[in-house]
């Protein structure tokens, strides 16, 4: 019988082609550098894998740094400033300078002090409403998707009711009833009316996950339902929960600023929205006092941008398909630049 394992000797041309191909093959270090995969520094090797991936993500760290800067400014700003945000601190419409870093308003109040005190209230309302809405949406969405049946029908009914409930008009009605809606009232109403979309998204994802092999295996092993939800299902919801938290926080901060800006909030409270309200009433733009308008606007924009960057980072870390598709695209471009065929991808 002929030896089927015997290989035909390669010609000199074939050997030369193989040697040239092997010489042009990218090394492991070159491929890792092209993919953006950096070796983990020594101090991150002690962290959990998910936290280490977030720490080494430029978008996530940029968002965290901006958020920390805003929070520290709101916490430490009033300590550094010697002025009272509700009292006159100097002459009207003083431009930014040494004595008043961000100038003064038409009433002579220090803009830097108001921005710091306003950040405390606006960030507290935004983060509180966003966190509460994300928690409610997570609990209702997972419960409806995992248990199904009558529980799903009842919870879905409440989700649909919340989805058709307009948050801003409801706050306007409440503001007319109580004369002035405080930031706390605005935050509570936004939290109770802002969890609908998060619950709907999480319910849909839970319906898909509860039929997966790892969930069925846990059920066959006799695991308790609460443990299956917390250990098997919840880790796969991090991107959806973070998305709901980010959207809820941004919506709460913008809604609070909008309601204060149109005069439906408490004008005596110091927030970024009331700063815009008084700047409009004092005709800041018409008088050229730009320093009354831009600081709260920039603070709101930076908060939203930082939260979006954190959301992008969490989505990249928790979504393996997104990560794989981006790396495949980088590999294809890398091989095309080296003159190699990328048809295998």
C-alpha positions as CSV (number, residue, x, y, z in Angstrom):
1,X,0.0,0.0,0.0
2,X,1.3,3.4,-0.9
3,X,2.3,5.7,1.9
4,X,-0.3,8.5,1.9
5,X,1.6,10.5,4.4
6,X,4.5,11.0,2.1
7,X,4.7,14.6,1.0
8,X,5.9,15.7,-2.4
9,X,9.3,17.6,-2.2
10,X,8.9,21.3,-2.7
11,X,10.6,23.0,-5.6
12,X,13.1,25.7,-5.1
13,X,10.5,28.3,-6.2
14,X,8.0,27.1,-3.7
15,X,10.5,27.1,-0.9
16,X,11.6,30.7,-1.7
17,X,7.9,31.8,-1.7
18,X,7.3,30.3,1.7
19,X,10.4,31.9,3.1
20,X,9.4,35.3,1.7
21,X,5.9,34.9,3.1
22,X,7.2,33.9,6.5
23,X,9.6,36.9,6.5
24,X,6.7,39.3,5.7
25,X,4.4,37.8,8.3
26,X,3.6,40.3,11.1
27,X,5.2,39.6,14.4
28,X,3.0,39.2,17.5
29,X,4.2,42.5,18.9
30,X,3.5,44.3,15.7
31,X,0.0,42.8,15.5
32,X,-0.8,43.7,19.2
33,X,0.5,47.3,18.6
34,X,-1.8,47.6,15.5
35,X,-4.8,46.3,17.4
36,X,-4.2,48.7,20.2
37,X,-3.7,45.9,22.7
38,X,-1.2,47.2,25.2
39,X,0.5,45.0,27.9
40,X,-1.1,45.6,31.2
41,X,1.1,47.7,33.5
42,X,2.2,46.1,36.7
43,X,-0.3,48.0,39.0
44,X,-3.3,47.0,36.8
45,X,-2.4,43.4,36.9
46,X,-3.7,43.3,40.5
47,X,-7.1,44.7,39.5
48,X,-10.1,42.6,38.3
49,X,-10.1,42.2,34.5
50,X,-13.2,44.4,33.9
51,X,-11.8,47.2,36.1
52,X,-8.4,46.9,34.5
53,X,-10.0,47.1,31.0
54,X,-11.9,50.3,32.1
55,X,-8.8,51.9,33.6
56,X,-6.8,51.3,30.4
57,X,-9.7,52.7,28.2
58,X,-8.9,56.3,27.1
59,X,-12.6,57.2,26.7
60,X,-13.7,55.9,30.0
61,X,-10.8,57.5,31.9
62,X,-11.4,60.8,30.1
63,X,-15.1,60.7,31.2
64,X,-14.2,59.8,34.8
65,X,-11.6,62.6,35.0
66,X,-14.1,65.2,33.8
67,X,-16.8,64.0,36.2
68,X,-14.4,63.9,39.1
69,X,-13.2,67.5,38.2
70,X,-16.8,68.7,38.2
71,X,-17.7,67.0,41.4
72,X,-14.5,68.2,43.2
73,X,-15.2,71.7,41.9
74,X,-18.7,71.6,43.3
75,X,-17.6,70.2,46.6
76,X,-14.4,72.3,47.1
77,X,-15.5,75.5,45.3
78,X,-17.6,76.9,48.1
79,X,-14.8,76.1,50.5
80,X,-12.3,78.1,48.4
81,X,-14.7,81.0,47.8
82,X,-15.4,83.5,50.5
83,X,-18.6,84.8,49.0
84,X,-22.3,83.9,49.5
85,X,-24.1,82.8,46.4
86,X,-27.3,84.6,47.4
87,X,-25.7,87.9,48.5
88,X,-24.0,90.7,46.7
89,X,-20.2,90.3,46.4
90,X,-19.1,93.2,44.3
91,X,-20.1,95.7,41.7
92,X,-22.6,94.7,39.0
93,X,-21.3,93.1,35.8
94,X,-17.6,92.9,36.7
95,X,-15.6,91.1,34.1
96,X,-13.6,88.0,35.1
97,X,-10.5,89.0,36.9
98,X,-8.3,88.4,39.9
99,X,-10.9,89.4,42.5
100,X,-13.8,87.6,40.8
101,X,-12.5,84.7,38.7
102,X,-15.7,84.4,36.6
103,X,-17.0,87.9,37.1
104,X,-20.2,89.0,38.8
105,X,-23.9,89.2,37.8
106,X,-26.1,92.2,37.3
107,X,-27.0,91.9,41.0
108,X,-23.3,91.8,42.0
109,X,-23.3,88.1,42.9
110,X,-20.1,86.1,42.3
111,X,-20.5,83.8,39.3
112,X,-17.8,81.3,40.5
113,X,-19.5,80.8,43.8
114,X,-22.9,80.4,42.2
115,X,-21.5,77.9,39.7
116,X,-20.0,75.8,42.5
117,X,-23.1,75.8,44.6
118,X,-25.3,75.2,41.6
119,X,-23.2,72.2,40.6
120,X,-24.0,70.6,43.9
121,X,-27.7,70.8,43.3
122,X,-27.8,70.1,39.6
123,X,-25.4,67.1,39.8
124,X,-27.3,65.7,42.8
125,X,-30.6,66.0,41.0
126,X,-29.1,64.4,37.8
127,X,-27.3,61.5,39.4
128,X,-30.1,60.8,41.9
129,X,-32.8,60.8,39.3
130,X,-30.6,58.8,36.8
131,X,-29.6,56.2,39.4
132,X,-33.1,55.8,40.7
133,X,-34.6,55.4,37.2
134,X,-31.9,52.9,36.2
135,X,-32.5,50.8,39.3
136,X,-36.3,50.8,38.9
137,X,-35.9,49.9,35.2
138,X,-33.4,47.1,36.0
139,X,-35.6,45.5,38.6
140,X,-38.8,45.7,36.6
141,X,-37.2,44.7,33.3
142,X,-35.4,41.6,34.6
143,X,-38.4,40.5,36.6
144,X,-40.8,40.8,33.7
145,X,-38.4,39.1,31.2
146,X,-37.3,36.2,33.5
147,X,-40.4,35.2,35.2
148,X,-42.8,35.8,32.3
149,X,-46.4,34.8,32.4
150,X,-48.8,37.0,34.5
151,X,-45.9,38.8,36.1
152,X,-44.7,39.9,32.7
153,X,-48.2,41.0,31.7
154,X,-48.7,43.1,34.8
155,X,-45.2,44.7,34.8
156,X,-45.4,45.4,31.0
157,X,-48.7,47.2,31.6
158,X,-47.0,49.5,34.1
159,X,-44.1,50.0,31.7
160,X,-46.5,51.1,28.9
161,X,-48.3,53.5,31.3
162,X,-45.0,55.1,32.3
163,X,-43.9,55.3,28.6
164,X,-46.9,57.4,27.7
165,X,-46.6,59.6,30.9
166,X,-44.9,62.9,29.9
167,X,-42.4,63.9,32.5
168,X,-42.0,67.6,31.8
169,X,-45.7,68.4,31.5
170,X,-46.3,66.5,34.7
171,X,-43.7,68.6,36.5
172,X,-45.3,71.7,35.0
173,X,-48.7,70.7,36.4
174,X,-47.1,70.0,39.8
175,X,-45.3,73.3,39.7
176,X,-48.6,75.1,39.2
177,X,-50.1,73.3,42.1
178,X,-47.3,73.9,44.6
179,X,-46.4,77.4,43.2
180,X,-42.7,76.5,43.0
181,X,-41.2,73.1,42.2
182,X,-38.0,72.6,44.2
183,X,-35.1,70.6,42.7
184,X,-36.0,67.7,45.0
185,X,-39.5,67.6,43.5
186,X,-38.2,67.8,40.0
187,X,-35.7,64.9,40.7
188,X,-38.4,62.7,42.2
189,X,-40.8,63.2,39.3
190,X,-38.1,62.6,36.7
191,X,-37.0,59.4,38.5
192,X,-40.6,58.0,38.7
193,X,-41.3,58.8,35.0
194,X,-37.9,58.1,33.4
195,X,-37.4,54.3,33.8
196,X,-39.8,53.1,31.1
197,X,-37.3,52.8,28.2
198,X,-34.7,51.2,30.4
199,X,-37.2,48.6,31.6
200,X,-38.4,47.9,28.1
201,X,-34.8,47.3,26.8
202,X,-33.7,45.2,29.7
203,X,-36.9,43.1,29.4
204,X,-36.2,42.3,25.8
205,X,-32.6,41.4,26.5
206,X,-33.7,39.2,29.5
207,X,-36.1,37.3,27.2
208,X,-33.2,36.4,25.0
209,X,-30.9,35.5,27.8
210,X,-33.2,33.2,29.8
211,X,-33.1,30.6,27.0
212,X,-29.3,30.5,26.8
213,X,-27.4,27.4,27.8
214,X,-25.7,28.9,30.9
215,X,-29.1,30.0,32.3
216,X,-30.7,26.6,31.6
217,X,-27.7,24.8,33.1
218,X,-28.0,26.9,36.3
219,X,-31.7,26.0,36.5
220,X,-31.0,22.3,36.0
221,X,-28.4,22.4,38.8
222,X,-31.1,23.7,41.1
223,X,-29.8,27.2,41.6
224,X,-32.1,29.7,43.2
225,X,-33.8,32.2,41.0
226,X,-32.4,35.3,42.7
227,X,-28.9,33.8,42.3
228,X,-29.5,33.1,38.6
229,X,-30.7,36.7,38.1
230,X,-27.7,38.3,40.0
231,X,-24.9,36.0,38.9
232,X,-25.9,34.8,35.4
233,X,-28.2,37.5,33.9
234,X,-27.2,40.8,35.6
235,X,-23.5,40.8,34.4
236,X,-24.8,40.7,30.8
237,X,-27.0,43.8,31.5
238,X,-24.2,46.2,32.5
239,X,-24.1,48.0,29.2
240,X,-27.9,48.4,29.2
241,X,-28.0,49.6,32.8
242,X,-25.2,52.0,32.2
243,X,-26.9,53.3,29.1
244,X,-30.1,53.9,31.0
245,X,-28.2,55.6,33.8
246,X,-26.4,57.9,31.4
247,X,-29.5,58.8,29.5
248,X,-31.5,59.3,32.7
249,X,-28.9,61.5,34.3
250,X,-28.4,63.7,31.2
251,X,-32.2,64.0,30.8
252,X,-32.6,64.9,34.4
253,X,-29.9,67.6,34.3
254,X,-31.3,69.1,31.1
255,X,-34.9,68.9,32.4
256,X,-34.0,70.6,35.7
257,X,-32.1,73.3,33.9
258,X,-34.9,73.8,31.3
259,X,-37.6,74.1,34.0
260,X,-35.6,76.5,36.1
261,X,-34.8,78.5,32.9
262,X,-38.4,79.0,32.0
263,X,-39.2,80.0,35.6
264,X,-41.2,76.9,36.8
265,X,-38.6,76.0,39.5
266,X,-37.6,77.7,42.7
267,X,-35.8,80.9,41.7
268,X,-34.3,81.2,45.2
269,X,-32.4,77.9,44.7
270,X,-28.9,78.1,43.3
271,X,-28.6,75.7,40.3
272,X,-27.1,75.9,36.9
273,X,-30.7,76.4,35.6
274,X,-31.4,79.3,37.9
275,X,-28.2,80.9,36.8
276,X,-29.4,80.8,33.2
277,X,-32.9,82.1,34.4
278,X,-31.5,85.2,36.1
279,X,-29.0,85.8,33.2
280,X,-32.0,85.9,30.8
281,X,-34.0,88.2,33.1
282,X,-31.0,90.5,33.5
283,X,-30.4,90.7,29.7
284,X,-26.9,89.4,30.1
285,X,-26.3,88.7,26.4
286,X,-27.7,92.1,25.4
287,X,-25.4,93.9,27.8
288,X,-22.4,91.8,26.8
289,X,-22.0,89.9,30.1
290,X,-21.1,86.6,28.4
291,X,-19.6,85.3,31.7
292,X,-23.1,84.9,33.1
293,X,-24.2,82.5,30.3
294,X,-21.2,80.4,29.3
295,X,-20.1,78.9,32.7
296,X,-23.3,77.0,33.4
297,X,-23.8,76.1,29.8
298,X,-20.2,74.7,29.6
299,X,-20.7,72.8,32.9
300,X,-23.9,71.1,31.5
301,X,-22.2,70.2,28.3
302,X,-19.1,68.8,30.0
303,X,-21.3,66.7,32.3
304,X,-23.2,65.2,29.3
305,X,-20.0,64.6,27.3
306,X,-18.3,62.9,30.3
307,X,-21.2,60.6,30.9
308,X,-21.4,59.6,27.2
309,X,-17.6,58.8,27.2
310,X,-18.1,56.5,30.2
311,X,-21.0,54.9,28.4
312,X,-18.9,54.3,25.3
313,X,-16.2,52.7,27.4
314,X,-18.6,50.4,29.3
315,X,-20.2,49.4,26.0
316,X,-16.8,48.5,24.5
317,X,-15.8,46.4,27.5
318,X,-19.1,44.5,28.0
319,X,-19.9,44.0,24.3
320,X,-17.5,41.3,22.9
321,X,-19.1,41.5,19.4
322,X,-18.4,45.2,19.2
323,X,-14.8,44.6,20.4
324,X,-14.3,41.7,18.0
325,X,-15.7,43.6,14.9
326,X,-13.4,46.5,15.6
327,X,-10.3,44.3,15.9
328,X,-11.1,42.4,12.8
329,X,-11.3,45.7,10.9
330,X,-7.9,46.7,12.3
331,X,-6.4,43.3,11.3
332,X,-7.8,43.7,7.7
333,X,-6.4,47.1,7.3
334,X,-3.0,46.0,8.8
335,X,-2.7,43.1,6.4
336,X,-3.7,45.2,3.4
337,X,-1.0,47.7,4.1
338,X,1.5,44.8,4.3
339,X,0.3,43.5,0.9
340,X,-1.3,40.4,2.4
341,X,-4.7,39.0,1.5
342,X,-7.5,39.8,4.0
343,X,-10.1,37.5,2.5
344,X,-10.0,35.2,5.5
345,X,-11.9,37.8,7.5
